[in-house]
Amino acid sequence: MSGSRITFHVGQDGQPEALERVAAHVRAQLARTSHEELRSARRPVFAGIGASFAALAAPVEVLRAHGVAAQRVLSSEVESGLSGFDTDLLLGVSQSGRSSETLAAFTAAEGARTVAVLNVSPSPLGDLADLTVDLGNEPDSFASTIGFTGTIVALDLIAGAMAGRAGDPWQGIGARVRSVRELAAAAIAPLLPRAAACVAADCVASGGSRTSAEEAALLLREVPRMPAAASATRNYLHGEMESAGNTLHVVFGDGREIDLAHTLSGAGHLTLLVTTQDVDPGEHLGVVRIPEVAVGPRAVLETVVVQELVQALSIERDVPIESFVFANHDTKQGGLNPEDFAVAALTSHSS
């Protein structure tokens, strides 16, 4: 496989098996002697842009819980170098290995080892890095499915190695993905007519689930073209929720998030809660209950719910999936590949 393009639907359908492959592929790489130095990093800076930046919230949460002083930054923040960052390792994420901002960050990096987490290998970013971890050139959709969730798998396994974590939380991930997708479809279906008429969406979470909220906001913009924003739970409570009105609220979490979901839905605002807790749905509240798992697998399962939501909304809003409007040719080295748009255009409501 060579990181080729597939449609969003094909990505969803093949995701359970793909994630099992990615986990096995990354485990094998981390077992090599050449990757042993990852375990000694104590002050890593994680950098990415777009969806790759969103994916970094989960591993940073894992590392901080184990006492490792990890930071998450936009690649554009370190394009001029690591001055001002007390770090011993720069880990950059780019599924294509061609993201302009991450390439600039690696070019300017001095005084720290560099690790590239990629799907496509070989790639320009991999060529710059001291060390690479790749997903195995998995085919992915333009609005990412397997590439994004596979990146979460890889980053979590890397974080586990850095932290000296016991055990592997990724056993059985394929079966869990299939089960959660079915639960999500059932919970989302009654919400669709009203959700499709919403003018915007707020996606709210804390901790490692900020990965899910940020990816949700991005996919809502990319797939059904719904204006969306991601917020940290406690920040959302400090005024951001005041703009609720004909908005869809997607809330991830088990603590204050449940109260938030009840507050919003109780005031008549359409809310989808993704939680491990036993919460009853209501007139304005949809609930997807996911299994209790570790931070990384939870972010993947929450993202599976989001993928189901956006593909259903694209149909309801009559927006063909991946019918992208803007082509920004300075975001990837060598510009965008026209074939990406050609494959995306193949996706139809009947696929």
VEXKOL-802517 format. One record per residue (C-alpha): residue number from 1; residue in one letter; chain; z, x, y. Coordinates in nm, 3 decimals, always signed. Example, Ala and Ser with C-alpha at 12.3 -4.5 7.8 and 13.67 -1.06 7.14 Angstrom:
% VEXKOL-802517
fidren num 1 residuo A cadena A zz +0.780 xx +1.230 yy -0.450
fidren num 2 residuo S cadena A zz +0.714 xx +1.367 yy -0.106
***
This chain:
% VEXKOL-802517
fidren num 1 residuo M cadena A zz +0.000 xx +0.000 yy +0.000
fidren num 2 residuo S cadena A zz -0.072 xx +0.123 yy +0.352
fidren num 3 residuo G cadena A zz +0.120 xx -0.098 yy +0.592
fidren num 4 residuo S cadena A zz -0.170 xx -0.345 yy +0.605
fidren num 5 residuo R cadena A zz -0.155 xx -0.678 yy +0.788
fidren num 6 residuo I cadena A zz -0.078 xx -1.010 yy +0.620
fidren num 7 residuo T cadena A zz -0.014 xx -1.355 yy +0.765
fidren num 8 residuo F cadena A zz +0.331 xx -1.480 yy +0.861
fidren num 9 residuo H cadena A zz +0.334 xx -1.729 yy +0.571
fidren num 10 residuo V cadena A zz +0.238 xx -1.462 yy +0.318
fidren num 11 residuo G cadena A zz +0.515 xx -1.243 yy +0.458
fidren num 12 residuo Q cadena A zz +0.772 xx -1.518 yy +0.412
fidren num 13 residuo D cadena A zz +0.658 xx -1.592 yy +0.058
fidren num 14 residuo G cadena A zz +0.661 xx -1.227 yy -0.051
fidren num 15 residuo Q cadena A zz +0.977 xx -1.126 yy +0.130
fidren num 16 residuo P cadena A zz +1.229 xx -1.156 yy -0.159
fidren num 17 residuo E cadena A zz +1.040 xx -0.913 yy -0.382
fidren num 18 residuo A cadena A zz +0.949 xx -0.686 yy -0.089
fidren num 19 residuo L cadena A zz +1.313 xx -0.642 yy +0.012
fidren num 20 residuo E cadena A zz +1.408 xx -0.548 yy -0.343
fidren num 21 residuo R cadena A zz +1.131 xx -0.283 yy -0.333
fidren num 22 residuo V cadena A zz +1.242 xx -0.153 yy +0.006
fidren num 23 residuo A cadena A zz +1.605 xx -0.120 yy -0.103
fidren num 24 residuo A cadena A zz +1.507 xx +0.079 yy -0.413
fidren num 25 residuo H cadena A zz +1.264 xx +0.296 yy -0.213
fidren num 26 residuo V cadena A zz +1.521 xx +0.381 yy +0.056
fidren num 27 residuo R cadena A zz +1.798 xx +0.447 yy -0.196
fidren num 28 residuo A cadena A zz +1.573 xx +0.704 yy -0.366
fidren num 29 residuo Q cadena A zz +1.506 xx +0.881 yy -0.036
fidren num 30 residuo L cadena A zz +1.874 xx +0.894 yy +0.060
fidren num 31 residuo A cadena A zz +1.957 xx +1.048 yy -0.278
fidren num 32 residuo R cadena A zz +1.743 xx +1.353 yy -0.201
fidren num 33 residuo T cadena A zz +1.912 xx +1.678 yy -0.101
fidren num 34 residuo S cadena A zz +1.692 xx +1.691 yy +0.211
fidren num 35 residuo H cadena A zz +1.857 xx +1.373 yy +0.343
fidren num 36 residuo E cadena A zz +2.213 xx +1.491 yy +0.289
fidren num 37 residuo E cadena A zz +2.250 xx +1.588 yy +0.656
fidren num 38 residuo L cadena A zz +2.247 xx +1.219 yy +0.750
fidren num 39 residuo R cadena A zz +2.595 xx +1.190 yy +0.603
fidren num 40 residuo S cadena A zz +2.737 xx +1.446 yy +0.847
fidren num 41 residuo A cadena A zz +2.630 xx +1.267 yy +1.170
fidren num 42 residuo R cadena A zz +2.936 xx +1.165 yy +1.373
fidren num 43 residuo R cadena A zz +2.788 xx +1.066 yy +1.710
fidren num 44 residuo P cadena A zz +2.449 xx +0.908 yy +1.638
fidren num 45 residuo V cadena A zz +2.235 xx +0.741 yy +1.904
fidren num 46 residuo F cadena A zz +2.008 xx +0.468 yy +1.766
fidren num 47 residuo A cadena A zz +1.695 xx +0.397 yy +1.971
fidren num 48 residuo G cadena A zz +1.423 xx +0.135 yy +1.946
fidren num 49 residuo I cadena A zz +1.215 xx -0.107 yy +2.150
fidren num 50 residuo G cadena A zz +1.141 xx -0.476 yy +2.098
fidren num 51 residuo A cadena A zz +1.228 xx -0.598 yy +1.749
fidren num 52 residuo S cadena A zz +1.330 xx -0.246 yy +1.648
fidren num 53 residuo F cadena A zz +1.600 xx -0.248 yy +1.917
fidren num 54 residuo A cadena A zz +1.725 xx -0.583 yy +1.788
fidren num 55 residuo A cadena A zz +1.753 xx -0.443 yy +1.434
fidren num 56 residuo L cadena A zz +1.992 xx -0.173 yy +1.553
fidren num 57 residuo A cadena A zz +2.287 xx -0.400 yy +1.637
fidren num 58 residuo A cadena A zz +2.380 xx -0.448 yy +1.270
fidren num 59 residuo P cadena A zz +2.401 xx -0.080 yy +1.161
fidren num 60 residuo V cadena A zz +2.585 xx +0.016 yy +1.479
fidren num 61 residuo E cadena A zz +2.843 xx -0.253 yy +1.398
fidren num 62 residuo V cadena A zz +2.879 xx -0.112 yy +1.043
fidren num 63 residuo L cadena A zz +2.930 xx +0.242 yy +1.170
fidren num 64 residuo R cadena A zz +3.181 xx +0.151 yy +1.438
fidren num 65 residuo A cadena A zz +3.384 xx -0.041 yy +1.179
fidren num 66 residuo H cadena A zz +3.404 xx +0.286 yy +0.983
fidren num 67 residuo G cadena A zz +3.511 xx +0.490 yy +1.285
fidren num 68 residuo V cadena A zz +3.173 xx +0.645 yy +1.363
fidren num 69 residuo A cadena A zz +3.093 xx +0.656 yy +1.736
fidren num 70 residuo A cadena A zz +2.744 xx +0.503 yy +1.719
fidren num 71 residuo Q cadena A zz +2.545 xx +0.387 yy +2.022
fidren num 72 residuo R cadena A zz +2.240 xx +0.162 yy +2.056
fidren num 73 residuo V cadena A zz +1.994 xx +0.225 yy +2.339
fidren num 74 residuo L cadena A zz +1.643 xx +0.119 yy +2.433
fidren num 75 residuo S cadena A zz +1.400 xx +0.400 yy +2.362
fidren num 76 residuo S cadena A zz +1.291 xx +0.380 yy +2.725
fidren num 77 residuo E cadena A zz +1.645 xx +0.483 yy +2.828
fidren num 78 residuo V cadena A zz +1.603 xx +0.823 yy +2.663
fidren num 79 residuo E cadena A zz +1.236 xx +0.888 yy +2.739
fidren num 80 residuo S cadena A zz +1.341 xx +1.174 yy +2.967
fidren num 81 residuo G cadena A zz +1.585 xx +1.324 yy +2.718
fidren num 82 residuo L cadena A zz +1.941 xx +1.294 yy +2.591
fidren num 83 residuo S cadena A zz +2.116 xx +1.428 yy +2.900
fidren num 84 residuo G cadena A zz +2.433 xx +1.225 yy +2.950
fidren num 85 residuo F cadena A zz +2.459 xx +1.131 yy +2.581
fidren num 86 residuo D cadena A zz +2.715 xx +1.308 yy +2.366
fidren num 87 residuo T cadena A zz +2.522 xx +1.289 yy +2.041
fidren num 88 residuo D cadena A zz +2.445 xx +1.495 yy +1.732
fidren num 89 residuo L cadena A zz +2.159 xx +1.278 yy +1.604
fidren num 90 residuo L cadena A zz +1.885 xx +1.061 yy +1.753
fidren num 91 residuo L cadena A zz +1.764 xx +0.796 yy +1.512
fidren num 92 residuo G cadena A zz +1.451 xx +0.617 yy +1.628
fidren num 93 residuo V cadena A zz +1.300 xx +0.305 yy +1.474
fidren num 94 residuo S cadena A zz +0.933 xx +0.210 yy +1.491
fidren num 95 residuo Q cadena A zz +0.773 xx +0.016 yy +1.207
fidren num 96 residuo S cadena A zz +0.428 xx +0.145 yy +1.298
fidren num 97 residuo G cadena A zz +0.548 xx +0.488 yy +1.405
fidren num 98 residuo R cadena A zz +0.334 xx +0.447 yy +1.718
fidren num 99 residuo S cadena A zz +0.570 xx +0.287 yy +1.972
fidren num 100 residuo S cadena A zz +0.504 xx +0.472 yy +2.298
fidren num 101 residuo E cadena A zz +0.862 xx +0.466 yy +2.427
fidren num 102 residuo T cadena A zz +1.013 xx +0.595 yy +2.102
fidren num 103 residuo L cadena A zz +0.751 xx +0.869 yy +2.078
fidren num 104 residuo A cadena A zz +0.841 xx +0.975 yy +2.435
fidren num 105 residuo A cadena A zz +1.210 xx +0.980 yy +2.345
fidren num 106 residuo F cadena A zz +1.149 xx +1.206 yy +2.045
fidren num 107 residuo T cadena A zz +0.922 xx +1.434 yy +2.247
fidren num 108 residuo A cadena A zz +1.198 xx +1.481 yy +2.507
fidren num 109 residuo A cadena A zz +1.491 xx +1.505 yy +2.263
fidren num 110 residuo E cadena A zz +1.674 xx +1.837 yy +2.275
fidren num 111 residuo G cadena A zz +2.006 xx +1.938 yy +2.129
fidren num 112 residuo A cadena A zz +2.013 xx +1.679 yy +1.850
fidren num 113 residuo R cadena A zz +1.844 xx +1.629 yy +1.516
fidren num 114 residuo T cadena A zz +1.590 xx +1.347 yy +1.503
fidren num 115 residuo V cadena A zz +1.544 xx +1.089 yy +1.228
fidren num 116 residuo A cadena A zz +1.256 xx +0.839 yy +1.223
fidren num 117 residuo V cadena A zz +1.288 xx +0.508 yy +1.039
fidren num 118 residuo L cadena A zz +0.936 xx +0.379 yy +0.973
fidren num 119 residuo N cadena A zz +0.731 xx +0.145 yy +0.765
fidren num 120 residuo V cadena A zz +0.396 xx +0.319 yy +0.805
fidren num 121 residuo S cadena A zz +0.397 xx +0.677 yy +0.683
fidren num 122 residuo P cadena A zz +0.252 xx +0.918 yy +0.776
fidren num 123 residuo S cadena A zz +0.266 xx +0.833 yy +1.147
fidren num 124 residuo P cadena A zz +0.292 xx +1.005 yy +1.487
fidren num 125 residuo L cadena A zz +0.668 xx +0.944 yy +1.510
fidren num 126 residuo G cadena A zz +0.720 xx +1.080 yy +1.161
fidren num 127 residuo D cadena A zz +0.530 xx +1.392 yy +1.261
fidren num 128 residuo L cadena A zz +0.776 xx +1.451 yy +1.548
fidren num 129 residuo A cadena A zz +1.093 xx +1.385 yy +1.349
fidren num 130 residuo D cadena A zz +1.309 xx +1.637 yy +1.169
fidren num 131 residuo L cadena A zz +1.362 xx +1.380 yy +0.895
fidren num 132 residuo T cadena A zz +1.205 xx +1.045 yy +0.803
fidren num 133 residuo V cadena A zz +1.312 xx +0.738 yy +0.607
fidren num 134 residuo D cadena A zz +1.030 xx +0.494 yy +0.535
fidren num 135 residuo L cadena A zz +1.007 xx +0.144 yy +0.388
fidren num 136 residuo G cadena A zz +0.717 xx +0.226 yy +0.159
fidren num 137 residuo N cadena A zz +0.418 xx +0.109 yy +0.367
fidren num 138 residuo E cadena A zz +0.490 xx -0.258 yy +0.303
fidren num 139 residuo P cadena A zz +0.224 xx -0.502 yy +0.432
fidren num 140 residuo D cadena A zz +0.364 xx -0.698 yy +0.726
fidren num 141 residuo S cadena A zz +0.269 xx -0.980 yy +0.959
fidren num 142 residuo F cadena A zz +0.194 xx -0.919 yy +1.328
fidren num 143 residuo A cadena A zz +0.499 xx -1.126 yy +1.428
fidren num 144 residuo S cadena A zz +0.705 xx -0.926 yy +1.185
fidren num 145 residuo T cadena A zz +0.857 xx -1.070 yy +0.867
fidren num 146 residuo I cadena A zz +0.898 xx -0.806 yy +0.594
fidren num 147 residuo G cadena A zz +0.880 xx -0.515 yy +0.838
fidren num 148 residuo F cadena A zz +1.178 xx -0.642 yy +1.036
fidren num 149 residuo T cadena A zz +1.402 xx -0.747 yy +0.750
fidren num 150 residuo G cadena A zz +1.306 xx -0.434 yy +0.556
fidren num 151 residuo T cadena A zz +1.409 xx -0.225 yy +0.855
fidren num 152 residuo I cadena A zz +1.753 xx -0.391 yy +0.848
fidren num 153 residuo V cadena A zz +1.783 xx -0.297 yy +0.479
fidren num 154 residuo A cadena A zz +1.692 xx +0.067 yy +0.551
fidren num 155 residuo L cadena A zz +1.921 xx +0.096 yy +0.853
fidren num 156 residuo D cadena A zz +2.215 xx -0.055 yy +0.665
fidren num 157 residuo L cadena A zz +2.171 xx +0.186 yy +0.375
fidren num 158 residuo I cadena A zz +2.153 xx +0.475 yy +0.622
fidren num 159 residuo A cadena A zz +2.465 xx +0.350 yy +0.802
fidren num 160 residuo G cadena A zz +2.644 xx +0.316 yy +0.469
fidren num 161 residuo A cadena A zz +2.557 xx +0.676 yy +0.383
fidren num 162 residuo M cadena A zz +2.679 xx +0.799 yy +0.724
fidren num 163 residuo A cadena A zz +3.001 xx +0.603 yy +0.694
fidren num 164 residuo G cadena A zz +3.071 xx +0.700 yy +0.333
fidren num 165 residuo R cadena A zz +3.074 xx +0.333 yy +0.239
fidren num 166 residuo A cadena A zz +3.162 xx +0.247 yy -0.119
fidren num 167 residuo G cadena A zz +2.926 xx +0.016 yy -0.303
fidren num 168 residuo D cadena A zz +2.582 xx -0.123 yy -0.225
fidren num 169 residuo P cadena A zz +2.564 xx -0.471 yy -0.064
fidren num 170 residuo W cadena A zz +2.193 xx -0.522 yy -0.140
fidren num 171 residuo Q cadena A zz +2.209 xx -0.616 yy -0.505
fidren num 172 residuo G cadena A zz +2.046 xx -0.957 yy -0.557
fidren num 173 residuo I cadena A zz +1.904 xx -0.981 yy -0.205
fidren num 174 residuo G cadena A zz +1.578 xx -1.137 yy -0.330
fidren num 175 residuo A cadena A zz +1.748 xx -1.436 yy -0.491
fidren num 176 residuo R cadena A zz +1.965 xx -1.488 yy -0.184
fidren num 177 residuo V cadena A zz +1.662 xx -1.486 yy +0.045
fidren num 178 residuo R cadena A zz +1.488 xx -1.750 yy -0.165
fidren num 179 residuo S cadena A zz +1.798 xx -1.973 yy -0.172
fidren num 180 residuo V cadena A zz +1.865 xx -1.949 yy +0.202
fidren num 181 residuo R cadena A zz +1.503 xx -2.023 yy +0.287
fidren num 182 residuo E cadena A zz +1.527 xx -2.350 yy +0.094
fidren num 183 residuo L cadena A zz +1.855 xx -2.442 yy +0.265
fidren num 184 residuo A cadena A zz +1.706 xx -2.364 yy +0.605
fidren num 185 residuo A cadena A zz +1.398 xx -2.578 yy +0.550
fidren num 186 residuo A cadena A zz +1.613 xx -2.877 yy +0.456
fidren num 187 residuo A cadena A zz +1.846 xx -2.838 yy +0.755
fidren num 188 residuo I cadena A zz +1.570 xx -2.776 yy +1.009
fidren num 189 residuo A cadena A zz +1.336 xx -3.062 yy +0.913
fidren num 190 residuo P cadena A zz +1.539 xx -3.344 yy +1.080
fidren num 191 residuo L cadena A zz +1.568 xx -3.142 yy +1.403
fidren num 192 residuo L cadena A zz +1.200 xx -3.060 yy +1.446
fidren num 193 residuo P cadena A zz +1.066 xx -3.344 yy +1.664
fidren num 194 residuo R cadena A zz +1.339 xx -3.298 yy +1.921
fidren num 195 residuo A cadena A zz +1.346 xx -2.919 yy +1.893
fidren num 196 residuo A cadena A zz +0.971 xx -2.900 yy +1.955
fidren num 197 residuo A cadena A zz +1.014 xx -3.089 yy +2.282
fidren num 198 residuo C cadena A zz +1.280 xx -2.851 yy +2.414
fidren num 199 residuo V cadena A zz +1.178 xx -2.643 yy +2.714
fidren num 200 residuo A cadena A zz +1.371 xx -2.333 yy +2.612
fidren num 201 residuo A cadena A zz +1.615 xx -2.190 yy +2.359
fidren num 202 residuo D cadena A zz +1.940 xx -1.995 yy +2.371
fidren num 203 residuo C cadena A zz +2.031 xx -1.774 yy +2.073
fidren num 204 residuo V cadena A zz +2.396 xx -1.670 yy +2.055
fidren num 205 residuo A cadena A zz +2.594 xx -1.438 yy +1.828
fidren num 206 residuo S cadena A zz +2.848 xx -1.157 yy +1.818
fidren num 207 residuo G cadena A zz +2.883 xx -0.831 yy +1.626
fidren num 208 residuo G cadena A zz +2.609 xx -0.744 yy +1.381
fidren num 209 residuo S cadena A zz +2.464 xx -1.094 yy +1.410
fidren num 210 residuo R cadena A zz +2.337 xx -0.997 yy +1.754
fidren num 211 residuo T cadena A zz +2.046 xx -0.854 yy +1.553
fidren num 212 residuo S cadena A zz +1.969 xx -1.210 yy +1.439
fidren num 213 residuo A cadena A zz +2.009 xx -1.366 yy +1.784
fidren num 214 residuo E cadena A zz +1.784 xx -1.109 yy +1.951
fidren num 215 residuo E cadena A zz +1.519 xx -1.140 yy +1.680
fidren num 216 residuo A cadena A zz +1.542 xx -1.520 yy +1.708
fidren num 217 residuo A cadena A zz +1.472 xx -1.508 yy +2.081
fidren num 218 residuo L cadena A zz +1.177 xx -1.275 yy +2.024
fidren num 219 residuo L cadena A zz +1.024 xx -1.482 yy +1.742
fidren num 220 residuo L cadena A zz +1.068 xx -1.806 yy +1.935
fidren num 221 residuo R cadena A zz +0.862 xx -1.648 yy +2.213
fidren num 222 residuo E cadena A zz +0.602 xx -1.491 yy +1.982
fidren num 223 residuo V cadena A zz +0.545 xx -1.770 yy +1.730
fidren num 224 residuo P cadena A zz +0.588 xx -2.120 yy +1.886
fidren num 225 residuo R cadena A zz +0.579 xx -1.973 yy +2.242
fidren num 226 residuo M cadena A zz +0.914 xx -2.119 yy +2.343
fidren num 227 residuo P cadena A zz +1.096 xx -1.938 yy +2.627
fidren num 228 residuo A cadena A zz +1.415 xx -1.801 yy +2.471
fidren num 229 residuo A cadena A zz +1.702 xx -1.566 yy +2.547
fidren num 230 residuo A cadena A zz +1.969 xx -1.394 yy +2.338
fidren num 231 residuo S cadena A zz +2.334 xx -1.372 yy +2.443
fidren num 232 residuo A cadena A zz +2.655 xx -1.223 yy +2.310
fidren num 233 residuo T cadena A zz +2.900 xx -1.503 yy +2.232
fidren num 234 residuo R cadena A zz +3.175 xx -1.411 yy +2.476
fidren num 235 residuo N cadena A zz +2.924 xx -1.347 yy +2.755
fidren num 236 residuo Y cadena A zz +2.758 xx -1.683 yy +2.690
fidren num 237 residuo L cadena A zz +3.091 xx -1.856 yy +2.748
fidren num 238 residuo H cadena A zz +3.122 xx -1.691 yy +3.090
fidren num 239 residuo G cadena A zz +2.865 xx -1.906 yy +3.266
fidren num 240 residuo E cadena A zz +2.539 xx -1.859 yy +3.076
fidren num 241 residuo M cadena A zz +2.580 xx -2.184 yy +2.883
fidren num 242 residuo E cadena A zz +2.589 xx -2.384 yy +3.204
fidren num 243 residuo S cadena A zz +2.208 xx -2.416 yy +3.205
fidren num 244 residuo A cadena A zz +2.210 xx -2.627 yy +2.887
fidren num 245 residuo G cadena A zz +1.973 xx -2.922 yy +2.919
fidren num 246 residuo N cadena A zz +1.674 xx -3.006 yy +2.700
fidren num 247 residuo T cadena A zz +1.735 xx -2.671 yy +2.534
fidren num 248 residuo L cadena A zz +1.761 xx -2.569 yy +2.170
fidren num 249 residuo H cadena A zz +2.075 xx -2.369 yy +2.086
fidren num 250 residuo V cadena A zz +2.071 xx -2.140 yy +1.783
fidren num 251 residuo V cadena A zz +2.422 xx -2.012 yy +1.712
fidren num 252 residuo F cadena A zz +2.517 xx -1.754 yy +1.448
fidren num 253 residuo G cadena A zz +2.876 xx -1.699 yy +1.340
fidren num 254 residuo D cadena A zz +3.203 xx -1.815 yy +1.189
fidren num 255 residuo G cadena A zz +3.468 xx -1.796 yy +1.461
fidren num 256 residuo R cadena A zz +3.431 xx -1.891 yy +1.826
fidren num 257 residuo E cadena A zz +3.067 xx -1.971 yy +1.747
fidren num 258 residuo I cadena A zz +3.169 xx -2.280 yy +1.549
fidren num 259 residuo D cadena A zz +3.367 xx -2.414 yy +1.844
fidren num 260 residuo L cadena A zz +3.073 xx -2.333 yy +2.070
fidren num 261 residuo A cadena A zz +2.834 xx -2.524 yy +1.845
fidren num 262 residuo H cadena A zz +3.066 xx -2.826 yy +1.851
fidren num 263 residuo T cadena A zz +3.100 xx -2.806 yy +2.230
fidren num 264 residuo L cadena A zz +2.724 xx -2.796 yy +2.281
fidren num 265 residuo S cadena A zz +2.636 xx -3.064 yy +2.026
fidren num 266 residuo G cadena A zz +2.928 xx -3.278 yy +2.139
fidren num 267 residuo A cadena A zz +2.774 xx -3.283 yy +2.486
fidren num 268 residuo G cadena A zz +2.444 xx -3.399 yy +2.335
fidren num 269 residuo H cadena A zz +2.264 xx -3.064 yy +2.324
fidren num 270 residuo L cadena A zz +2.056 xx -2.989 yy +2.015
fidren num 271 residuo T cadena A zz +2.223 xx -2.708 yy +1.820
fidren num 272 residuo L cadena A zz +2.150 xx -2.522 yy +1.497
fidren num 273 residuo L cadena A zz +2.453 xx -2.339 yy +1.356
fidren num 274 residuo V cadena A zz +2.409 xx -2.065 yy +1.096
fidren num 275 residuo T cadena A zz +2.746 xx -1.990 yy +0.939
fidren num 276 residuo T cadena A zz +2.929 xx -1.905 yy +0.618
fidren num 277 residuo Q cadena A zz +3.183 xx -2.178 yy +0.684
fidren num 278 residuo D cadena A zz +3.182 xx -2.538 yy +0.560
fidren num 279 residuo V cadena A zz +3.083 xx -2.726 yy +0.876
fidren num 280 residuo D cadena A zz +2.957 xx -3.084 yy +0.874
fidren num 281 residuo P cadena A zz +2.626 xx -3.151 yy +1.052
fidren num 282 residuo G cadena A zz +2.612 xx -3.419 yy +1.318
fidren num 283 residuo E cadena A zz +2.374 xx -3.622 yy +1.531
fidren num 284 residuo H cadena A zz +2.296 xx -3.323 yy +1.752
fidren num 285 residuo L cadena A zz +2.408 xx -3.048 yy +1.513
fidren num 286 residuo G cadena A zz +2.217 xx -2.894 yy +1.224
fidren num 287 residuo V cadena A zz +2.400 xx -2.652 yy +0.994
fidren num 288 residuo V cadena A zz +2.270 xx -2.385 yy +0.757
fidren num 289 residuo R cadena A zz +2.548 xx -2.247 yy +0.541
fidren num 290 residuo I cadena A zz +2.475 xx -1.897 yy +0.414
fidren num 291 residuo P cadena A zz +2.676 xx -1.700 yy +0.157
fidren num 292 residuo E cadena A zz +2.952 xx -1.462 yy +0.263
fidren num 293 residuo V cadena A zz +2.796 xx -1.116 yy +0.250
fidren num 294 residuo A cadena A zz +2.826 xx -0.784 yy +0.434
fidren num 295 residuo V cadena A zz +2.694 xx -0.730 yy +0.788
fidren num 296 residuo G cadena A zz +2.345 xx -0.604 yy +0.694
fidren num 297 residuo P cadena A zz +2.258 xx -0.865 yy +0.431
fidren num 298 residuo R cadena A zz +2.397 xx -1.133 yy +0.661
fidren num 299 residuo A cadena A zz +2.155 xx -1.028 yy +0.936
fidren num 300 residuo V cadena A zz +1.867 xx -1.055 yy +0.688
fidren num 301 residuo L cadena A zz +1.970 xx -1.402 yy +0.569
fidren num 302 residuo E cadena A zz +2.017 xx -1.523 yy +0.927
fidren num 303 residuo T cadena A zz +1.670 xx -1.389 yy +1.009
fidren num 304 residuo V cadena A zz +1.526 xx -1.581 yy +0.713
fidren num 305 residuo V cadena A zz +1.662 xx -1.899 yy +0.874
fidren num 306 residuo V cadena A zz +1.499 xx -1.798 yy +1.203
fidren num 307 residuo Q cadena A zz +1.165 xx -1.734 yy +1.034
fidren num 308 residuo E cadena A zz +1.174 xx -2.081 yy +0.879
fidren num 309 residuo L cadena A zz +1.261 xx -2.233 yy +1.217
fidren num 310 residuo V cadena A zz +0.980 xx -2.068 yy +1.410
fidren num 311 residuo Q cadena A zz +0.708 xx -2.137 yy +1.153
fidren num 312 residuo A cadena A zz +0.809 xx -2.505 yy +1.145
fidren num 313 residuo L cadena A zz +0.819 xx -2.522 yy +1.525
fidren num 314 residuo S cadena A zz +0.474 xx -2.366 yy +1.551
fidren num 315 residuo I cadena A zz +0.337 xx -2.653 yy +1.346
fidren num 316 residuo E cadena A zz +0.532 xx -2.917 yy +1.538
fidren num 317 residuo R cadena A zz +0.425 xx -2.769 yy +1.875
fidren num 318 residuo D cadena A zz +0.065 xx -2.721 yy +1.755
fidren num 319 residuo V cadena A zz +0.068 xx -2.347 yy +1.827
fidren num 320 residuo P cadena A zz -0.109 xx -2.146 yy +1.556
fidren num 321 residuo I cadena A zz +0.127 xx -1.881 yy +1.422
fidren num 322 residuo E cadena A zz +0.064 xx -1.535 yy +1.569
fidren num 323 residuo S cadena A zz -0.194 xx -1.654 yy +1.818
fidren num 324 residuo F cadena A zz -0.079 xx -1.388 yy +2.063
fidren num 325 residuo V cadena A zz -0.187 xx -1.420 yy +2.425
fidren num 326 residuo F cadena A zz -0.129 xx -1.074 yy +2.575
fidren num 327 residuo A cadena A zz -0.247 xx -0.735 yy +2.448
fidren num 328 residuo N cadena A zz -0.055 xx -0.455 yy +2.619
fidren num 329 residuo H cadena A zz -0.241 xx -0.140 yy +2.522
fidren num 330 residuo D cadena A zz +0.025 xx +0.103 yy +2.646
fidren num 331 residuo T cadena A zz +0.294 xx -0.006 yy +2.398
fidren num 332 residuo K cadena A zz +0.138 xx +0.174 yy +2.098
fidren num 333 residuo Q cadena A zz -0.014 xx +0.518 yy +2.079
fidren num 334 residuo G cadena A zz -0.389 xx +0.466 yy +2.053
fidren num 335 residuo G cadena A zz -0.362 xx +0.106 yy +2.178
fidren num 336 residuo L cadena A zz -0.345 xx -0.212 yy +1.973
fidren num 337 residuo N cadena A zz -0.558 xx -0.257 yy +1.664
fidren num 338 residuo P cadena A zz -0.801 xx -0.551 yy +1.707
fidren num 339 residuo E cadena A zz -0.771 xx -0.613 yy +1.333
fidren num 340 residuo D cadena A zz -0.408 xx -0.719 yy +1.388
fidren num 341 residuo F cadena A zz -0.526 xx -1.011 yy +1.597
fidren num 342 residuo A cadena A zz -0.802 xx -1.091 yy +1.349
fidren num 343 residuo V cadena A zz -0.552 xx -1.121 yy +1.062
fidren num 344 residuo A cadena A zz -0.313 xx -1.322 yy +1.278
fidren num 345 residuo A cadena A zz -0.592 xx -1.565 yy +1.359
fidren num 346 residuo L cadena A zz -0.634 xx -1.641 yy +0.990
fidren num 347 residuo T cadena A zz -0.297 xx -1.813 yy +0.984
fidren num 348 residuo S cadena A zz -0.339 xx -2.189 yy +1.006
fidren num 349 residuo H cadena A zz -0.120 xx -2.495 yy +0.963
fidren num 350 residuo S cadena A zz -0.254 xx -2.538 yy +0.612
fidren num 351 residuo S cadena A zz -0.165 xx -2.188 yy +0.492
***
